[in-house]
Amino acid sequence: MCLIVFAWRPSHAVPLVVAANRDEFHARPTLPLAPWEDAPGLFAGRDLQAGGTWMGITPAGRFAALTNIRAPGEPLGSRSRGELPERYLRADMPPEEYLDRLAAQRREYSGFNLLVGDNRALWHLNSHEGIPRRLTEGVYGLSNASLDTPWPKLVRARTMLSSHLETLCTETLLQLLADDQQATGHELPNTGVAPELEQLLSSVFIASRDYGTRASTALIRRSDGSLEIRERSFGPEGCLGDVQFLHPATPDL
């Protein structure tokens, strides 16, 4: 997953709002957002190549989401990053304890950002920084660098989310994620990839033949425990796939 904008407001009627695009090679086999038969109550997409997931939630309020850190030339980790959200979602340990343990093992994985939380707290770990951080109330963005690194697409998406917090619906979040405006040359970050690739990756929604946005996911969790998730899947060149998943969940699911 390459872009997540989210609002964490623990004392609000809508404590967690997430809009996320997963960008990946189209050839990588994937299952869309759905309940996992081997983990009752877990809702997540599933990577069929290395296993694990990039984002998921449970009715009990446990939430996890992952982005990669773009660092060309950095040695690859020996373990799949996709296991990081999955292990948290399957466990019952507090988020801070999970990240404290992971911080000591983070070098086993390629660079990552990991969000983990429950109904009480939301935490972030950047593997390059290595220090778990409890997030205060606010609106945040994650792409492929540090939390709130001001890449143009992150700033655009975070600003759009902030402007719609009082009129929230999943359709609005999905429209936010469909923004295909690319940054202009002087706005492009320098992350070590070729300029033409930097340009392609600079939009919220990425479309090309081999690589691009595979799924857009909108998540709204309310303080009464109710949950709404909607996901759209995409193929090469940004073509809308057949899968659209809508799930309103009640607290006693």
VEXZA-31928 format. One record per residue (C-alpha): residue number from 1; residue in one letter; chain; x, y, z. Coordinates in steps of 0.25 Angstrom, whole numbers. Layout:
BEGIN
ATOM   num   residuo   cadena    east   north      up
ATOM   NUM         A        A       X       Y       Z
...
//
This chain:
BEGIN
ATOM   num   residuo   cadena    east   north      up
ATOM     1         M        A       0       0       0
ATOM     2         C        A       6      13      -4
ATOM     3         L        A      -4      24       1
ATOM     4         I        A     -12      25      14
ATOM     5         V        A     -19      37      19
ATOM     6         F        A     -26      36      32
ATOM     7         A        A     -33      43      44
ATOM     8         W        A     -31      38      58
ATOM     9         R        A     -41      45      68
ATOM    10         P        A     -42      36      80
ATOM    11         S        A     -52      44      87
ATOM    12         H        A     -61      47      75
ATOM    13         A        A     -73      40      70
ATOM    14         V        A     -65      35      58
ATOM    15         P        A     -52      32      64
ATOM    16         L        A     -45      25      52
ATOM    17         V        A     -46      29      37
ATOM    18         V        A     -37      23      27
ATOM    19         A        A     -35      25      12
ATOM    20         A        A     -24      16       6
ATOM    21         N        A     -19      13      -8
ATOM    22         R        A     -11       0     -10
ATOM    23         D        A      -1       1     -21
ATOM    24         E        A       5     -12     -26
ATOM    25         F        A       9     -19     -39
ATOM    26         H        A      -3     -24     -46
ATOM    27         A        A       3     -38     -48
ATOM    28         R        A       4     -40     -33
ATOM    29         P        A      -7     -50     -28
ATOM    30         T        A     -17     -44     -18
ATOM    31         L        A     -30     -46     -12
ATOM    32         P        A     -39     -34      -9
ATOM    33         L        A     -44     -29       4
ATOM    34         A        A     -52     -40      11
ATOM    35         P        A     -54     -48      23
ATOM    36         W        A     -43     -58      26
ATOM    37         E        A     -48     -72      28
ATOM    38         D        A     -36     -76      36
ATOM    39         A        A     -37     -64      45
ATOM    40         P        A     -52     -61      49
ATOM    41         G        A     -55     -47      50
ATOM    42         L        A     -43     -42      42
ATOM    43         F        A     -46     -33      30
ATOM    44         A        A     -34     -31      20
ATOM    45         G        A     -29     -33       6
ATOM    46         R        A     -19     -44       5
ATOM    47         D        A      -6     -45      -3
ATOM    48         L        A      -5     -59      -9
ATOM    49         Q        A      10     -58     -13
ATOM    50         A        A      17     -56       0
ATOM    51         G        A       5     -56       9
ATOM    52         G        A       0     -46      19
ATOM    53         T        A      -8     -33      17
ATOM    54         W        A      -6     -18      15
ATOM    55         M        A     -18     -14      23
ATOM    56         G        A     -29     -20      32
ATOM    57         I        A     -38     -18      43
ATOM    58         T        A     -46     -27      53
ATOM    59         P        A     -60     -24      60
ATOM    60         A        A     -53     -23      73
ATOM    61         G        A     -46     -10      68
ATOM    62         R        A     -32     -15      64
ATOM    63         F        A     -27      -8      52
ATOM    64         A        A     -14      -9      44
ATOM    65         A        A      -8      -3      31
ATOM    66         L        A       5      -4      24
ATOM    67         T        A      13       4      14
ATOM    68         N        A      26       1       8
ATOM    69         I        A      38      11       9
ATOM    70         R        A      44      15      -4
ATOM    71         A        A      59      13      -3
ATOM    72         P        A      65       8     -16
ATOM    73         G        A      78       0     -13
ATOM    74         E        A      74      -3       1
ATOM    75         P        A      76     -18       4
ATOM    76         L        A      64     -26       4
ATOM    77         G        A      59     -32      17
ATOM    78         S        A      58     -47      19
ATOM    79         R        A      44     -47      23
ATOM    80         S        A      31     -42      17
ATOM    81         R        A      25     -29      22
ATOM    82         G        A      11     -34      19
ATOM    83         E        A      12     -42      32
ATOM    84         L        A      13     -30      41
ATOM    85         P        A      -1     -25      40
ATOM    86         E        A      -6     -40      40
ATOM    87         R        A       1     -44      53
ATOM    88         Y        A      -4     -32      60
ATOM    89         L        A     -18     -34      55
ATOM    90         R        A     -18     -49      60
ATOM    91         A        A     -12     -45      73
ATOM    92         D        A     -18     -39      86
ATOM    93         M        A      -6     -31      91
ATOM    94         P        A      -7     -16      92
ATOM    95         P        A      -2      -8      80
ATOM    96         E        A      10      -2      88
ATOM    97         E        A      15     -15      93
ATOM    98         Y        A      14     -21      79
ATOM    99         L        A      22      -9      73
ATOM   100         D        A      32     -10      84
ATOM   101         R        A      35     -24      81
ATOM   102         L        A      35     -21      66
ATOM   103         A        A      45     -10      67
ATOM   104         A        A      56     -19      72
ATOM   105         Q        A      53     -28      59
ATOM   106         R        A      51     -18      49
ATOM   107         R        A      64     -20      41
ATOM   108         E        A      58     -34      37
ATOM   109         Y        A      49     -26      28
ATOM   110         S        A      50     -17      16
ATOM   111         G        A      47      -3      20
ATOM   112         F        A      32       0      25
ATOM   113         N        A      23       8      32
ATOM   114         L        A      13       1      41
ATOM   115         L        A       0       6      47
ATOM   116         V        A      -6      -2      58
ATOM   117         G        A     -17       2      68
ATOM   118         D        A     -30      -2      76
ATOM   119         N        A     -41       5      81
ATOM   120         R        A     -32      13      91
ATOM   121         A        A     -20      17      84
ATOM   122         L        A     -13      17      70
ATOM   123         W        A       2      15      68
ATOM   124         H        A      12      17      57
ATOM   125         L        A      26      11      54
ATOM   126         N        A      35      15      43
ATOM   127         S        A      46       4      42
ATOM   128         H        A      57      14      38
ATOM   129         E        A      54      22      51
ATOM   130         G        A      51      10      60
ATOM   131         I        A      43      18      71
ATOM   132         P        A      29      14      73
ATOM   133         R        A      20      27      74
ATOM   134         R        A       6      28      80
ATOM   135         L        A      -2      37      71
ATOM   136         T        A     -10      49      77
ATOM   137         E        A     -23      53      71
ATOM   138         G        A     -22      59      57
ATOM   139         V        A     -22      56      42
ATOM   140         Y        A      -9      49      36
ATOM   141         G        A      -3      44      24
ATOM   142         L        A       6      32      20
ATOM   143         S        A      13      29       7
ATOM   144         N        A      26      23       5
ATOM   145         A        A      35      32      14
ATOM   146         S        A      32      36      28
ATOM   147         L        A      19      40      34
ATOM   148         D        A      14      53      28
ATOM   149         T        A      25      55      19
ATOM   150         P        A      20      66      10
ATOM   151         W        A      20      59      -4
ATOM   152         P        A      10      66     -13
ATOM   153         K        A       0      55     -14
ATOM   154         L        A       0      53       2
ATOM   155         V        A      -3      67       4
ATOM   156         R        A     -14      68      -6
ATOM   157         A        A     -21      55       0
ATOM   158         R        A     -19      59      14
ATOM   159         T        A     -25      73      11
ATOM   160         M        A     -37      67       4
ATOM   161         L        A     -39      57      16
ATOM   162         S        A     -39      69      25
ATOM   163         S        A     -49      77      17
ATOM   164         H        A     -59      65      17
ATOM   165         L        A     -58      61      32
ATOM   166         E        A     -72      66      35
ATOM   167         T        A     -79      61      23
ATOM   168         L        A     -73      47      23
ATOM   169         C        A     -77      35      14
ATOM   170         T        A     -69      24       8
ATOM   171         E        A     -73      29      -6
ATOM   172         T        A     -66      43      -3
ATOM   173         L        A     -54      35       2
ATOM   174         L        A     -53      27     -11
ATOM   175         Q        A     -54      40     -19
ATOM   176         L        A     -42      45     -12
ATOM   177         L        A     -34      33     -15
ATOM   178         A        A     -37      34     -30
ATOM   179         D        A     -30      47     -32
ATOM   180         D        A     -20      44     -43
ATOM   181         Q        A     -14      58     -44
ATOM   182         Q        A       1      57     -45
ATOM   183         A        A      11      67     -38
ATOM   184         T        A      19      77     -47
ATOM   185         G        A      33      75     -49
ATOM   186         H        A      38      85     -38
ATOM   187         E        A      29      78     -28
ATOM   188         L        A      34      64     -30
ATOM   189         P        A      41      58     -18
ATOM   190         N        A      55      52     -21
ATOM   191         T        A      54      37     -16
ATOM   192         G        A      65      31     -24
ATOM   193         V        A      56      26     -36
ATOM   194         A        A      56      31     -50
ATOM   195         P        A      49      44     -53
ATOM   196         E        A      38      38     -62
ATOM   197         L        A      35      28     -51
ATOM   198         E        A      35      39     -40
ATOM   199         Q        A      25      46     -49
ATOM   200         L        A      16      33     -50
ATOM   201         L        A      16      31     -35
ATOM   202         S        A      13      45     -32
ATOM   203         S        A      -2      44     -33
ATOM   204         V        A     -12      39     -22
ATOM   205         F        A     -17      29     -32
ATOM   206         I        A      -7      22     -41
ATOM   207         A        A     -10      16     -54
ATOM   208         S        A      -1       9     -64
ATOM   209         R        A       0      -5     -71
ATOM   210         D        A       9     -12     -61
ATOM   211         Y        A       8      -5     -48
ATOM   212         G        A      -2       4     -41
ATOM   213         T        A     -13       5     -31
ATOM   214         R        A     -19      -9     -29
ATOM   215         A        A     -29      -5     -18
ATOM   216         S        A     -36       7     -12
ATOM   217         T        A     -41       5       2
ATOM   218         A        A     -50      14      10
ATOM   219         L        A     -52      11      25
ATOM   220         I        A     -61      18      35
ATOM   221         R        A     -62      13      49
ATOM   222         R        A     -72      19      59
ATOM   223         S        A     -71      20      74
ATOM   224         D        A     -83      10      76
ATOM   225         G        A     -74       0      69
ATOM   226         S        A     -81       0      56
ATOM   227         L        A     -72      -1      44
ATOM   228         E        A     -73       2      29
ATOM   229         I        A     -63      -2      19
ATOM   230         R        A     -64      -1       4
ATOM   231         E        A     -53      -5      -6
ATOM   232         R        A     -51      -4     -21
ATOM   233         S        A     -41     -12     -29
ATOM   234         F        A     -34      -8     -42
ATOM   235         G        A     -27     -14     -53
ATOM   236         P        A     -16     -10     -63
ATOM   237         E        A     -17       5     -67
ATOM   238         G        A     -27       8     -56
ATOM   239         C        A     -38      -1     -61
ATOM   240         L        A     -49      -3     -51
ATOM   241         G        A     -49     -18     -47
ATOM   242         D        A     -61     -26     -44
ATOM   243         V        A     -60     -26     -29
ATOM   244         Q        A     -67     -16     -21
ATOM   245         F        A     -68     -19      -6
ATOM   246         L        A     -78     -12       4
ATOM   247         H        A     -79     -16      18
ATOM   248         P        A     -87      -9      29
ATOM   249         A        A     -84     -17      42
ATOM   250         T        A     -91     -16      55
ATOM   251         P        A     -84     -16      69
ATOM   252         D        A     -89     -30      72
ATOM   253         L        A     -84     -36      58
//
